Amino acid sequence: MDESPLSLPGNSPSMPNVQAPQSQYDFIEADGQYEIVNVPIDVEDDEDDEDYNLSDFSESDDDIIEDFGMEDDGINRIIGGNQLEGVWNGEGDSDHGDSDELRSAEGSYDDEGNSRPRFPEFNQRIGMENVQLVKDQKFASHVIFKEALKEWCIKEKHDFEYKHNDKWRVTAVCKKKCGWKIHASQTQMGDAFQIKSFKSIHTCGKDHKNSKISSRWLANKYLPFFRDDHTWTANALKGAVFRDHEVDVTLDQCYKAKRMAFKMIHAAIRKWNVGSTVKIQTTNDVFERMYICLDACKRGFLAGCRPLIGIDGCHLKGTTGGQLLVAVGKDVNDNISPIAFDIVEIENKSSWTWFLQCLLDDIGHVDENGWVFISDRQKARNN
């Protein structure tokens, strides 16, 4: 079939015919349709054709796109015999072109898009159990850094002293002057505390005495032991410290730590449940009754439970005897929600009256809130 200039369908008579460029494909006309066939031809290099590069276009078996008729205002394309027009802005897609999505430089970016290096950050929640210090490590504040430094030195069995110690910079050196040194200061942005220099090698021997171990540190470290066993002695604490850290502490430190631990345990209600109610009734300075209503239980009942209160009692089979009176509610999921409890000498009308009066003082009276009480119809409660 003879090759002839390609005339685009739909062009106006005034529009000149567009010659197909020399390439490995050409167009032929058959029954009014355009088809693309392979035409093996040789193309000589020409200075005018330097900007035309077939590698800039992607080809597939389904759609073969041939660009031609490149003009200043756009590019005419034929795809399967249909003419499309698109504006060419002088920029094309290329597999080798610059792409921001392909760049993944290590580090973070600030508001202006500038790359910043990423430094390791200390996690206070899990890091205190096994502290690791490295250069450029960041901390939330100088207080957390000093706490981590203390834990690290106790673990490594070395003591240190401060050369500089303020909220802008902290410098510590080995107490035996062996050359170990660490320096940390506030970052330029002021949002963290960072280790700027760290000589981590000790040339001195390990020490079984550490001035950074205080009674307060012992009380915080071994608080769960005192909470589980109130009879834990100071000698037991001294032995536990040496087994865990290989550090000698004095008995005076252990006694003081024990007093601090019990104070923290007993003061937890005042700290975390502000608004709780505790009432103690005595007779001639002898314990008789005690009513307890925690603020969290009270607020939970008032905010999310039905106006139904169940009351009951049981015997206490300890060395001191007595009975336990309880009041519980029921939430929307039919779960039991404790409200208050009372330890009394015996379950009778007097003890129940005192317990219910204290309870209504906390949650409000029946006339105001419409409480409904349910019990097992025991005589003392019915009266």
Contacts in CASP RR format, 6 or more apart in sequence:
PFRMAT RR
TARGET T0000
AUTHOR 0000-0000-0000
METHOD contacts of the structure
MODEL  1
MDESPLSLPGNSPSMPNVQAPQSQYDFIEADGQYEIVNVPIDVEDDEDDE
DYNLSDFSESDDDIIEDFGMEDDGINRIIGGNQLEGVWNGEGDSDHGDSD
ELRSAEGSYDDEGNSRPRFPEFNQRIGMENVQLVKDQKFASHVIFKEALK
EWCIKEKHDFEYKHNDKWRVTAVCKKKCGWKIHASQTQMGDAFQIKSFKS
IHTCGKDHKNSKISSRWLANKYLPFFRDDHTWTANALKGAVFRDHEVDVT
LDQCYKAKRMAFKMIHAAIRKWNVGSTVKIQTTNDVFERMYICLDACKRG
FLAGCRPLIGIDGCHLKGTTGGQLLVAVGKDVNDNISPIAFDIVEIENKS
SWTWFLQCLLDDIGHVDENGWVFISDRQKARNN
1 28 0 8 1.000
3 26 0 8 1.000
3 28 0 8 1.000
3 39 0 8 1.000
5 17 0 8 1.000
5 18 0 8 1.000
5 19 0 8 1.000
5 20 0 8 1.000
6 17 0 8 1.000
6 18 0 8 1.000
6 19 0 8 1.000
6 20 0 8 1.000
6 27 0 8 1.000
6 34 0 8 1.000
7 17 0 8 1.000
8 15 0 8 1.000
8 17 0 8 1.000
8 18 0 8 1.000
8 76 0 8 1.000
8 78 0 8 1.000
8 83 0 8 1.000
9 81 0 8 1.000
9 83 0 8 1.000
10 83 0 8 1.000
18 68 0 8 1.000
18 69 0 8 1.000
18 76 0 8 1.000
20 26 0 8 1.000
20 27 0 8 1.000
20 66 0 8 1.000
20 68 0 8 1.000
21 52 0 8 1.000
21 68 0 8 1.000
21 69 0 8 1.000
22 41 0 8 1.000
22 43 0 8 1.000
23 43 0 8 1.000
23 54 0 8 1.000
23 66 0 8 1.000
24 38 0 8 1.000
24 39 0 8 1.000
24 40 0 8 1.000
24 41 0 8 1.000
24 54 0 8 1.000
25 36 0 8 1.000
25 37 0 8 1.000
25 38 0 8 1.000
25 39 0 8 1.000
25 64 0 8 1.000
25 66 0 8 1.000
26 36 0 8 1.000
26 37 0 8 1.000
26 39 0 8 1.000
27 34 0 8 1.000
27 35 0 8 1.000
27 36 0 8 1.000
27 37 0 8 1.000
27 66 0 8 1.000
27 78 0 8 1.000
28 34 0 8 1.000
28 35 0 8 1.000
28 37 0 8 1.000
29 35 0 8 1.000
33 81 0 8 1.000
34 78 0 8 1.000
34 80 0 8 1.000
34 81 0 8 1.000
36 64 0 8 1.000
36 66 0 8 1.000
36 80 0 8 1.000
43 49 0 8 1.000
56 92 0 8 1.000
56 94 0 8 1.000
57 65 0 8 1.000
57 67 0 8 1.000
59 65 0 8 1.000
63 79 0 8 1.000
63 80 0 8 1.000
65 77 0 8 1.000
65 79 0 8 1.000
66 77 0 8 1.000
66 78 0 8 1.000
67 75 0 8 1.000
67 77 0 8 1.000
68 76 0 8 1.000
68 78 0 8 1.000
69 75 0 8 1.000
69 76 0 8 1.000
70 88 0 8 1.000
73 87 0 8 1.000
74 85 0 8 1.000
74 86 0 8 1.000
74 87 0 8 1.000
74 88 0 8 1.000
75 85 0 8 1.000
75 86 0 8 1.000
75 87 0 8 1.000
75 88 0 8 1.000
76 83 0 8 1.000
76 84 0 8 1.000
76 85 0 8 1.000
76 86 0 8 1.000
77 83 0 8 1.000
77 84 0 8 1.000
77 85 0 8 1.000
77 86 0 8 1.000
78 84 0 8 1.000
105 115 0 8 1.000
106 117 0 8 1.000
106 118 0 8 1.000
107 115 0 8 1.000
107 116 0 8 1.000
107 117 0 8 1.000
107 118 0 8 1.000
108 115 0 8 1.000
108 116 0 8 1.000
108 118 0 8 1.000
109 115 0 8 1.000
109 116 0 8 1.000
110 116 0 8 1.000
119 136 0 8 1.000
119 137 0 8 1.000
119 138 0 8 1.000
119 194 0 8 1.000
120 134 0 8 1.000
120 136 0 8 1.000
120 137 0 8 1.000
120 138 0 8 1.000
121 137 0 8 1.000
121 138 0 8 1.000
121 139 0 8 1.000
121 192 0 8 1.000
122 137 0 8 1.000
122 138 0 8 1.000
122 139 0 8 1.000
122 140 0 8 1.000
122 144 0 8 1.000
122 145 0 8 1.000
122 148 0 8 1.000
124 140 0 8 1.000
124 144 0 8 1.000
124 148 0 8 1.000
127 148 0 8 1.000
128 147 0 8 1.000
128 148 0 8 1.000
128 151 0 8 1.000
130 155 0 8 1.000
131 148 0 8 1.000
131 151 0 8 1.000
131 152 0 8 1.000
131 155 0 8 1.000
132 152 0 8 1.000
133 148 0 8 1.000
133 149 0 8 1.000
133 152 0 8 1.000
133 182 0 8 1.000
133 195 0 8 1.000
133 198 0 8 1.000
133 200 0 8 1.000
134 195 0 8 1.000
134 198 0 8 1.000
135 195 0 8 1.000
135 196 0 8 1.000
135 197 0 8 1.000
135 198 0 8 1.000
136 194 0 8 1.000
136 195 0 8 1.000
136 196 0 8 1.000
137 194 0 8 1.000
137 195 0 8 1.000
138 187 0 8 1.000
138 192 0 8 1.000
138 193 0 8 1.000
138 194 0 8 1.000
138 195 0 8 1.000
139 145 0 8 1.000
139 148 0 8 1.000
139 184 0 8 1.000
139 192 0 8 1.000
139 193 0 8 1.000
139 194 0 8 1.000
140 192 0 8 1.000
140 193 0 8 1.000
141 193 0 8 1.000
142 166 0 8 1.000
142 167 0 8 1.000
142 168 0 8 1.000
142 170 0 8 1.000
142 184 0 8 1.000
142 186 0 8 1.000
142 193 0 8 1.000
144 193 0 8 1.000
145 170 0 8 1.000
145 184 0 8 1.000
145 193 0 8 1.000
145 195 0 8 1.000
146 165 0 8 1.000
146 170 0 8 1.000
149 160 0 8 1.000
149 170 0 8 1.000
149 172 0 8 1.000
149 182 0 8 1.000
150 212 0 8 1.000
150 217 0 8 1.000
153 159 0 8 1.000
153 160 0 8 1.000
153 210 0 8 1.000
153 212 0 8 1.000
154 210 0 8 1.000
154 212 0 8 1.000
154 213 0 8 1.000
154 245 0 8 1.000
154 247 0 8 1.000
155 245 0 8 1.000
156 202 0 8 1.000
156 206 0 8 1.000
157 206 0 8 1.000
157 207 0 8 1.000
157 208 0 8 1.000
157 210 0 8 1.000
157 245 0 8 1.000
157 246 0 8 1.000
157 247 0 8 1.000
158 174 0 8 1.000
158 175 0 8 1.000
158 180 0 8 1.000
158 202 0 8 1.000
158 204 0 8 1.000
158 205 0 8 1.000
158 206 0 8 1.000
158 207 0 8 1.000
159 174 0 8 1.000
159 175 0 8 1.000
159 176 0 8 1.000
159 207 0 8 1.000
159 209 0 8 1.000
159 210 0 8 1.000
159 211 0 8 1.000
159 212 0 8 1.000
160 172 0 8 1.000
160 173 0 8 1.000
160 174 0 8 1.000
160 175 0 8 1.000
160 180 0 8 1.000
160 212 0 8 1.000
161 172 0 8 1.000
161 173 0 8 1.000
161 175 0 8 1.000
162 170 0 8 1.000
162 171 0 8 1.000
162 172 0 8 1.000
163 171 0 8 1.000
163 172 0 8 1.000
163 173 0 8 1.000
164 170 0 8 1.000
164 171 0 8 1.000
164 183 0 8 1.000
165 171 0 8 1.000
167 186 0 8 1.000
168 185 0 8 1.000
168 186 0 8 1.000
169 183 0 8 1.000
169 184 0 8 1.000
169 185 0 8 1.000
169 186 0 8 1.000
170 183 0 8 1.000
170 184 0 8 1.000
170 185 0 8 1.000
170 193 0 8 1.000
171 181 0 8 1.000
171 182 0 8 1.000
171 183 0 8 1.000
171 184 0 8 1.000
172 181 0 8 1.000
172 182 0 8 1.000
172 183 0 8 1.000
173 179 0 8 1.000
173 180 0 8 1.000
173 181 0 8 1.000
174 180 0 8 1.000
174 181 0 8 1.000
174 202 0 8 1.000
174 204 0 8 1.000
175 211 0 8 1.000
176 204 0 8 1.000
176 205 0 8 1.000
176 207 0 8 1.000
178 202 0 8 1.000
178 203 0 8 1.000
178 204 0 8 1.000
179 199 0 8 1.000
179 202 0 8 1.000
179 203 0 8 1.000
180 199 0 8 1.000
180 200 0 8 1.000
180 201 0 8 1.000
180 202 0 8 1.000
180 203 0 8 1.000
180 204 0 8 1.000
181 197 0 8 1.000
181 198 0 8 1.000
181 199 0 8 1.000
182 195 0 8 1.000
182 197 0 8 1.000
182 198 0 8 1.000
182 199 0 8 1.000
182 200 0 8 1.000
183 195 0 8 1.000
183 196 0 8 1.000
183 197 0 8 1.000
183 198 0 8 1.000
184 193 0 8 1.000
184 194 0 8 1.000
184 195 0 8 1.000
184 196 0 8 1.000
185 193 0 8 1.000
185 194 0 8 1.000
185 196 0 8 1.000
186 192 0 8 1.000
186 193 0 8 1.000
186 194 0 8 1.000
187 193 0 8 1.000
187 194 0 8 1.000
208 246 0 8 1.000
208 247 0 8 1.000
208 248 0 8 1.000
209 247 0 8 1.000
209 248 0 8 1.000
210 247 0 8 1.000
213 241 0 8 1.000
213 245 0 8 1.000
213 247 0 8 1.000
213 249 0 8 1.000
213 253 0 8 1.000
214 253 0 8 1.000
215 253 0 8 1.000
215 254 0 8 1.000
215 256 0 8 1.000
215 257 0 8 1.000
215 260 0 8 1.000
216 257 0 8 1.000
216 260 0 8 1.000
218 237 0 8 1.000
218 241 0 8 1.000
218 249 0 8 1.000
218 253 0 8 1.000
218 254 0 8 1.000
218 257 0 8 1.000
219 226 0 8 1.000
219 257 0 8 1.000
219 258 0 8 1.000
219 260 0 8 1.000
219 261 0 8 1.000
219 264 0 8 1.000
220 264 0 8 1.000
222 237 0 8 1.000
222 240 0 8 1.000
222 241 0 8 1.000
222 257 0 8 1.000
222 261 0 8 1.000
223 261 0 8 1.000
223 264 0 8 1.000
223 265 0 8 1.000
225 232 0 8 1.000
225 237 0 8 1.000
225 240 0 8 1.000
226 232 0 8 1.000
226 258 0 8 1.000
226 261 0 8 1.000
226 262 0 8 1.000
226 265 0 8 1.000
227 261 0 8 1.000
227 265 0 8 1.000
230 262 0 8 1.000
232 258 0 8 1.000
234 251 0 8 1.000
234 254 0 8 1.000
234 255 0 8 1.000
234 257 0 8 1.000
234 258 0 8 1.000
235 251 0 8 1.000
235 254 0 8 1.000
237 254 0 8 1.000
237 257 0 8 1.000
237 258 0 8 1.000
238 249 0 8 1.000
238 251 0 8 1.000
238 254 0 8 1.000
241 247 0 8 1.000
241 249 0 8 1.000
241 254 0 8 1.000
242 248 0 8 1.000
242 249 0 8 1.000
269 276 0 8 1.000
269 278 0 8 1.000
269 294 0 8 1.000
270 276 0 8 1.000
273 294 0 8 1.000
273 295 0 8 1.000
273 296 0 8 1.000
274 295 0 8 1.000
275 295 0 8 1.000
276 292 0 8 1.000
276 293 0 8 1.000
276 294 0 8 1.000
276 295 0 8 1.000
276 298 0 8 1.000
277 291 0 8 1.000
277 292 0 8 1.000
277 293 0 8 1.000
277 295 0 8 1.000
277 298 0 8 1.000
277 340 0 8 1.000
277 358 0 8 1.000
277 361 0 8 1.000
277 362 0 8 1.000
278 290 0 8 1.000
278 291 0 8 1.000
278 292 0 8 1.000
278 293 0 8 1.000
279 290 0 8 1.000
279 291 0 8 1.000
279 358 0 8 1.000
280 287 0 8 1.000
280 289 0 8 1.000
280 290 0 8 1.000
280 291 0 8 1.000
281 288 0 8 1.000
281 289 0 8 1.000
281 290 0 8 1.000
281 354 0 8 1.000
282 288 0 8 1.000
288 344 0 8 1.000
288 345 0 8 1.000
289 342 0 8 1.000
289 343 0 8 1.000
289 344 0 8 1.000
289 345 0 8 1.000
289 351 0 8 1.000
289 354 0 8 1.000
290 342 0 8 1.000
290 343 0 8 1.000
291 340 0 8 1.000
291 341 0 8 1.000
291 342 0 8 1.000
291 354 0 8 1.000
291 355 0 8 1.000
291 358 0 8 1.000
291 359 0 8 1.000
292 340 0 8 1.000
292 341 0 8 1.000
292 342 0 8 1.000
293 339 0 8 1.000
293 340 0 8 1.000
293 358 0 8 1.000
293 359 0 8 1.000
293 362 0 8 1.000
297 337 0 8 1.000
297 338 0 8 1.000
297 339 0 8 1.000
297 340 0 8 1.000
298 339 0 8 1.000
298 340 0 8 1.000
298 362 0 8 1.000
298 363 0 8 1.000
300 337 0 8 1.000
301 329 0 8 1.000
301 337 0 8 1.000
301 339 0 8 1.000
301 363 0 8 1.000
302 363 0 8 1.000
304 331 0 8 1.000
304 332 0 8 1.000
305 329 0 8 1.000
305 330 0 8 1.000
305 331 0 8 1.000
305 332 0 8 1.000
305 337 0 8 1.000
306 329 0 8 1.000
306 330 0 8 1.000
306 331 0 8 1.000
306 332 0 8 1.000
307 369 0 8 1.000
307 370 0 8 1.000
307 371 0 8 1.000
307 372 0 8 1.000
308 329 0 8 1.000
308 330 0 8 1.000
308 371 0 8 1.000
308 372 0 8 1.000
308 374 0 8 1.000
309 327 0 8 1.000
309 328 0 8 1.000
309 329 0 8 1.000
309 339 0 8 1.000
309 371 0 8 1.000
309 372 0 8 1.000
309 373 0 8 1.000
309 374 0 8 1.000
310 327 0 8 1.000
310 328 0 8 1.000
310 329 0 8 1.000
310 373 0 8 1.000
310 374 0 8 1.000
310 375 0 8 1.000
311 325 0 8 1.000
311 326 0 8 1.000
311 327 0 8 1.000
311 328 0 8 1.000
311 356 0 8 1.000
311 373 0 8 1.000
311 374 0 8 1.000
311 375 0 8 1.000
311 381 0 8 1.000
312 325 0 8 1.000
312 326 0 8 1.000
312 375 0 8 1.000
312 376 0 8 1.000
313 323 0 8 1.000
313 324 0 8 1.000
313 325 0 8 1.000
313 326 0 8 1.000
313 347 0 8 1.000
314 323 0 8 1.000
314 324 0 8 1.000
314 326 0 8 1.000
315 321 0 8 1.000
315 322 0 8 1.000
315 323 0 8 1.000
315 324 0 8 1.000
316 322 0 8 1.000
316 323 0 8 1.000
316 324 0 8 1.000
316 343 0 8 1.000
322 343 0 8 1.000
322 344 0 8 1.000
322 345 0 8 1.000
322 346 0 8 1.000
323 343 0 8 1.000
323 344 0 8 1.000
323 345 0 8 1.000
323 346 0 8 1.000
323 347 0 8 1.000
323 351 0 8 1.000
324 341 0 8 1.000
324 342 0 8 1.000
324 343 0 8 1.000
324 344 0 8 1.000
325 341 0 8 1.000
325 342 0 8 1.000
325 343 0 8 1.000
325 344 0 8 1.000
325 347 0 8 1.000
325 351 0 8 1.000
325 352 0 8 1.000
325 355 0 8 1.000
326 338 0 8 1.000
326 340 0 8 1.000
326 341 0 8 1.000
326 342 0 8 1.000
327 338 0 8 1.000
327 339 0 8 1.000
327 340 0 8 1.000
327 341 0 8 1.000
327 355 0 8 1.000
327 359 0 8 1.000
328 336 0 8 1.000
328 337 0 8 1.000
328 338 0 8 1.000
328 339 0 8 1.000
329 336 0 8 1.000
329 337 0 8 1.000
329 338 0 8 1.000
329 339 0 8 1.000
330 336 0 8 1.000
330 337 0 8 1.000
331 337 0 8 1.000
339 359 0 8 1.000
339 363 0 8 1.000
340 355 0 8 1.000
340 358 0 8 1.000
340 359 0 8 1.000
340 362 0 8 1.000
342 351 0 8 1.000
342 354 0 8 1.000
342 355 0 8 1.000
342 358 0 8 1.000
344 351 0 8 1.000
344 354 0 8 1.000
344 355 0 8 1.000
345 351 0 8 1.000
347 378 0 8 1.000
347 380 0 8 1.000
348 380 0 8 1.000
349 380 0 8 1.000
349 383 0 8 1.000
351 380 0 8 1.000
352 380 0 8 1.000
352 381 0 8 1.000
360 366 0 8 1.000
360 371 0 8 1.000
363 369 0 8 1.000
363 371 0 8 1.000
364 371 0 8 1.000
375 381 0 8 1.000
375 382 0 8 1.000
END
